[in-house]
C-alpha cells in the first residue's frame, strides 16, 4: 500500500512538471496556432540560466530571474524569427522552430559541455517532508508540485478574470475585431509567446535542480510534452492539466508494476497457454511503461480527436 502511495505521489508530481512545461505550449498554440518544436529548449535554458545565476545571486533570485531571461528570449524569437515566417503557414513554423531547437542544443553544448552540470537542490530545501515505511519523501518534490499548482491558478485567473485575459482570448477567435477596437494584436501575440516561453523556463529552473540538467533534457521531455498537449486538447489549459496528471500517474504506477497479461489470464485458467504463447502476454507492465503515454494518445485520438477538453470543430 505504501508503494502505491509513493507511486501516486511521484506520478502526481511528475504530471505537474509536465503541466508546467506544456502550459506554455498550450497557451502559444491556443493563441497563435503555432506548434513550437523549440518549446522544450526554453525549459532547458531555464535550468541552465538558473545554474549559472545561482552562485552569483542565490537560488531564489535565480529562480525568479531565469524565467524572465527566457521570456525575453521568447519575445525575440517571436518578433524576429516566427513573425517573418508566420504568413507562410505551419510547415515553415515547424521547420524554423525545429532548427531553432537544434541550434539551442548545440550552443548549450558549446558553452557548458556535453555532460550534466552540478545544479542541485539548495541545502535549505533538501530535507524529508515525511517518512513512510522507513522511506523519506523529499520536500523538494512537493515544492515543485506547489509551484505547478500556483502557476495553473495564476494563468487561469489571468485568462478568465482580467482585462488582459479578455483581450488575449478575444484575439484567439476574432483578431480583426480586437485590432479594430484599438489593441495591437501582434504585440499581444509577442507577449503570449514570451509568457509561454517564460513558463517553460520556470519549469526548467525549478525541476533542473532535482532532475539532471544536461543538454539532452529538452529532447527527453519534449516528446512527452507534445503528447500531453495532444491528449489534453490543443489550446486547452484545463485539458493540459488533466492529461499531465493522467500520463504522470499512469506512467508512475506502470513503472512499479510487475503485472503481466499471463497473470490476468491465469485467473480464468489460461495461464499455462499464455506462458507457452509468450510474446506480449509474458511482458510485464513495467517494461511497457515508456510506451503507455503514446498508447493513451492513440486511444484518445481514436475516440475523441479534439482531445480530452479540446473544442470540437
Secondary structure as UniProt FT lines:
FT   HELIX           2..32
FT   TURN            37..38
FT   HELIX           39..57
FT   HELIX           59..77
FT   HELIX           78..82
FT   HELIX           83..85
FT   HELIX           86..88
FT   HELIX           90..112
FT   HELIX           123..125
FT   STRAND          128..132
FT   TURN            133..134
FT   STRAND          135..138
FT   HELIX           139..161
FT   HELIX           163..173
FT   HELIX           175..180
FT   TURN            181..182
FT   HELIX           185..207
FT   TURN            208..210
FT   TURN            215..216
FT   HELIX           217..232
FT   TURN            234..235
FT   HELIX           237..255
FT   HELIX           261..265
FT   HELIX           266..268
FT   HELIX           271..277
FT   HELIX           279..282
FT   HELIX           285..288
FT   HELIX           289..303
FT   TURN            305..306
//
